[in-house]
Amino acid sequence: MKTAPTLYTERLILRSFSPEDAVNVQRLAGDPDVASTTDAIQHPYKDGTAKKWLKWCQEEFEKGKRVNFAITLRTDGTLIGTVSLLFLTYQAREAAELGYWIGKSYWNCGYCTEAAKAAVAYGFQAHNIDLAYAYYFKRNPASGLVLKKIGMRYVKYIRKDPERDFFEDTIQYRILKCEFIEK
């Protein structure tokens, strides 16, 4: 089985998910407050969903379409969330859409910023993308701060438009490879 490389930051290890992670993914993603931060998690998060999601993550990685990293604490390996890159062509550039969520008890610790920066650096270096971008719900400004802290810039405000799969007001940020500063 093909796995993503392991990335190390000051406080985190970003690694491939394993089937054993399903219990913790279920617990973390099952929190309604976590689910409310992203359209990637349906609530209620039904039993068995985590196992299916982990299998899907592996399949997508093997196809070269996406990488989903398990975000774990360096101190004890505790799984605290995920950060992902979806690889595609966006406005004639090789690009990746950044996505992430963190368990509620790990909010406001800077973990998401640290993981997002490492994932974007990986995309620029290992996949030679030109652009990374992300969306966040207007009502979740903390997610916008993560994007600003990793150097992304505001692109546009997208009003709720269910016909275009925007079910609430959303904001887009992005960063070009030449603008990214790795610290």
Salt bridges, closest charged atoms under 4 A:
ASP21 OD2 - ARG15 NH1 2.84
ASP33 OD2 - LYS104 NZ 2.36
GLU59 OE2 - LYS55 NZ 2.82
GLU60 OE2 - LYS63 NZ 3.82
GLU114 OE1 - ARG11 NE 2.73
ASP161 OD2 - ARG164 NH1 3.99
GLU168 OE1 - ARG139 NE 2.67
GLU179 OE2 - ARG153 NH2 2.79
